[in-house]
Amino acid sequence: MVFVGVDAPAVSGLPRVLAVTNPELFMVRFHGRSDSTWNDTSRSAAERFRYLYSEAELAELVPAIAEHAAEARETHLLMNNCYRDYSVRNAAQLRDLLAG
């Protein structure tokens, strides 16, 4: 079993816990931080997770991600902020921050 950490809005009540529970895989899902859309189930998933992370928000997560990535054989960072091209843009930013 693999623990999946999440980055989600405060209103979700989900704590941001990043941890490796299986040396084979470290996984984090990024759902954005929009309190206003999180509980609106009348919207599509793309609308609910409509959030473009700032570079500063992603940068604050880099130290913990890098630390835990070193503890696992593979690391999967999944962008679920699936509105327009937000996930692709944020994935590229996070990749660059981690490489820097």
N, C-alpha and C positions, 0 to 999 in steps of 0.2 A: 504494500500500500504506500501511496505517496501523498503527503500533505500538500494541498494547493493553497498557497498564500494568495490573498486578494488585496487589491487597492481599489477601494470603493468609497462612495460618499459617506460622510459621517452619519447621515440619517439612516443608512443601512444597518447600523449597529454592529457591523462586522469589524473586528479589530484588524489592524494591519500587522500581521505576524508573518514573518518570513523565516522559514526553517527547513532544514533538510532532515527528512525522516527516513529516507532510503538513499543510500550512497549512489544509486543508479540515476536518480532524477531529482532535480530541484525545479519547482514550477511556481510561476506567479501569473495571475490573471489581472489585467488592468481594465477596470470597468468605468473609469472616469470618476469625477468627483461632483457630479451635479445632484445636489440635494433635491432640486425642484422637479426632476424628472424620474428619479429612482423608483418611487412608489406608484407612478402613473402607468398601470398595466393596460390602459386603453390605447396606448401608443405602441408602435412597432419597437422591436429591440433596438433598431438603429436610432430611433428617437429617444428611447429611454437612456441609452448610453452615449448620447450626443455630447461629447466633451473632448476638447482638444487640450491636452496637457501642455503646460508651459515648460520651457526648458528648465527653469528653476525647480519645478515640481519633480521632473524626471531626475534631475541632478541630485536632489536630496535622497533619492533611493539608490543611487549608484553604489555608494560604499557597502551597504548591506547586501545588495545583489552580488557584487564582486566577491564579498567574503563568502557567501553561501555557495556561489557557483564553484568556488575552489574546493568545496566539500563533496561535490557530486560529479559523476561521470558526464552527465548531460544536464544542460539547463534549457528550459523552455519558458520564454517570456511571451505571454499571449495577450495581444492587444484586443480587448473586447469593446473598445470605444468605436463601434462599427458604423458611425455616421460618415457619409461621403468618404473622403480619403484620410480621415483623422487617424485611424489606426496605422495606416501605412506611413504617414508623416511622423507620428510619434515613435513607431518602431525604428525608423531610420535615425531619428534623434537619439533614442536610447542606445542604439548600436554605436553611434559616434561617441556618445558620452562614455560608454564602457570601454571603447578602444582608446580613448584619450588618456 
